[in-house]
């Protein structure tokens, strides 16, 4: 079949659907309004951001010892399991490494599940423990680390505010039809165009989520949903606080190994008082919290083409 023939078939189907909506708006206004409102509700639900449910803390044994915080999140974009015996879909975000004076180096990762999964396990301690064990297994496999199987549930998660969660999970708010839309004042064709636009955006976002098999602690127990935001790798880095002869911290120095980068122009840097973001499109991603508050106006970065290494320095406030 030619491409023009396929396009004509689609246009014919769309035209037929518009006609059906047109007829419905005339013959049964109540059913027509219900259909439109259902589409609006569906779009609004899909557009809801992930929400923090609980947080688990475990020890990283390898490769770099430290603490790992796993934020268990509720997110309607993650599909619900088809039945009790089917695999459990989950979505994992980027791993973020941080440094804090009170606990040294630690890392944070987010694992999102459908709200129905967490709701069913709310009052069943054994079931929620299974979720935590699955989250530990997921973190080990996805990020190449060895974790202690002993964990604790903590009341407060570092880097667990909504903005951090949404950034690491790759949440993007999609346009939806306004709740204030007066459905009776617009033609079916105009409304359908708006609904279709919202659904296309939804499909585009869903297309960025891929399903692939993963090593499981129990057969068919977990189905990993990985977003394309996990493509860039976290580069190797060292962060140091430089002090003067009296032991007073004077500057923070960050050294990042970038073997796949040829020039500084490929790097995107954003420095604030608290953290630094380094991005090389589709190659590297590093979001790091400084061990000391710095003066971002003094930040300076140098890239060594020979060593493929970026060095960033900034004065301590």
Secondary structure, DSSP 8 states (H G I E B T S, - for coil): --HHHHHHHHHHHHHHHHHHHHHHHHH-HHHHHHHHHHHHHHHHHHT---EEEEEEEEEEEESS-EEEEEEEEE-TTS---SSTTS-EEEEE---EEEEETTTEEEEEEEEEE-HHHHHHTSS-HHHHHHHHHHHHHHHHHHHT-EEEEEEEEES--TT-SHHHHHHHHT--------TT--GGGS-HHHHHHHHHHHHHHHHHHHHTEEEE----SSTT-EEEEEEGGG-SB---EEEEEEE-TTS-EEEEEEEEE-TT--SGGG-EEEE-SSEEEEEETTTEEEEEE-SS-B-GGG-EEEEETTTTEEEEEEEB-
